[in-house]
Amino acid sequence: MQTKLSVGSIFREYGPGYIQRHQIKGQQKGLIHLLADCRTRFMGSHYEQCDQCSYLGKAYNSCRNRQRLPSAAESLPEGAAQSSYGARG
């Protein structure tokens, strides 16, 4: 089975090494961590229930950074309010 490739998975795999090799600091470092953490346990989770079969499944929250991460935009309806979040450091 092939692993689904995403922007977040690339940052999770290569971000720490990139930060260390290039001495990334400040906002750039925070953004790398934020994008890596999107849709993972670090952003928290919630349960979603199917309207048709009542299946209840756990879903990880997105970082809600719609400008930089396409998968975050999928989870928000148009005009949805932005919630606050913190980046790991």
Buried (B, 14 or more C-beta within 10 A) or exposed (E): EEEEEBBBBEBBEEBEEEBEEEEBEEEEBBBBBBBBBBBBEBBEEEEEEEEEEEEEEEEBBBBBBBEEBEBBBEBBEEEEEEEEBEBEE
